[in-house]
Amino acid sequence: MNIGALVGGSFGLVYVLVNAGALGTPAGPAVQAAGVLAFVALLVAVLRRRGTGPAGPPRFTRGYWLVVLAEAVAIVVGAQVLTALGLPPLPWVTVVVGVHFLPLARMWSAPSLARVGVALALCGAAGLVAAVTGASPAVVALLAGVLPGALLLGGALLGATRPTPVAA
């Protein structure tokens, strides 16, 4: 079973569901519904491929947990700083989530994770610039929440439906 796709897709769905509401009606509920449909498609794809291909090595090693710990600390500290400055913490959270993929990509020899990480960090940076320059909460939520969620969902769905390479 592709646990990585399920984890990425789950976080993508949370990003979409939590942040699309800022887009108002009818856009917000429509985007939320699209997110749910994408996640259902991901579940179907993962369940159809369950048990195919060789099992990989365990990935939740000490290094993984150190990356997650650093991510959690950076999110909490940065969010407190931004909140104290009167700025929304969402863009910072997205930057940190994106950056956390970089060491994981190296650790797991998965360059696609690095691409996702850079894309998310750029979305977060765009959301931070938007917030600092006075953009509406909807724009910040779109840049730093909905778009990253869609990227995570789309990437997970792509990974879950990509053919498994067969050794010659």
Secondary structure, 3 states (H helix, E strand, C coil): CCHHHHHHHHHHHHHHHHHHHHHCCCHHHHHHHHHHHHHHHHHHHHHHCCCCCCCCCCCCCHHHHHHHHHHHHHHHHHHHHHHHCCCCCHHHHHHHHHHHHHHHHHHCCCHHHHHHHHHHHHHHHHHHHHHHCCCCHHHHHHHHHHHHHHHHHHHHHHHHHCCCCCCC
